[in-house]
């Protein structure tokens, strides 16, 4: 490939987790032409770790410190400072497959060449909780379609010209910013290509509290950006209308138990379906606990979303940017 390729990352207090990313970057079969990192003002040893890596990296590394920059601001700054026409984007704390960059940029040599290449990501669990969480909350490769897949900025490459055309990442949005960026690129007619072999590995949230915080923030971001309005309304309808009515019907008449069972099966269907292939990798005594945990995580995550979404909606009504931006209501 004749075009220069830059890898960019934003970090904040990632000193304890950066080694996985940096070691896997240095071991790439196709090295980048440069690596640009923006630190958002870390107060741990993140910058020290990055500067130490700069001395041994097999490619040029630039570390920029911008205290207070959010992830969108950091990514936009890193891309603006990068020299490459192809910008590969990933996150701190992940581990890249050795051929991640090679597979991610390979589609740019094809005709017609894409503007955006979507890599993939898989969970790298360390215990049963993380295994269940990863299996039940993340899409499998056989569940996605190239025409409708919105890449995560854990693993994506984009032409600088496409980034410029849509105005970069939305700096007013703190979560779901990569989704809005994807929407803008698709709505502008840029060509997407899926490269599932360009894979990164990341650890799911290690505790229930961290998971709930994550989903609260995701839903708050949905509210700020006016994403998935009807999905959220459907969730409220299920938990606040359908489930109470079904429970009341069950208490009133034996036939009502069928309605209650139907609602409960609806809630359990998706997490159990996603977890099912993973059960064969577990010990027999772990399987029933895993199934219970999967359904519990589904309900807990839904509650966290129901709390976070109206917070985002209120923020949008009070502080949201004027004008229009790409939205998805379903």
Secondary structure, DSSP 8 states (H G I E B T S, - for coil): --S-EEEEEEESS-TTTHHHHHHHHHT-SS--SEEEEEE---SSSHHHHHHHHHHH-SSEEEEEE-TT--HHHHHHHHHHH---SEEEE--TT-EE-TTHHHHHHHGGGSSS--SEEEEEEEE--SSHHHHHHHHHHS--GGG--TTT----TTSEEEEHHHHHHTTSS-TT-SSSHHHHHHHHHHHTT--EEEEEEEEEEE---SSHHHHHHHHHHHHHHHHHHT-SHHHHHHHHHIIIIIHHHHHHHHHH-TTHHHHHHHHHHHHHHHHHHHHHTTGGGS-HHHHHHHHHHHHHHHHHHHHHHHHHHHHHHHHHHHH--SS-------
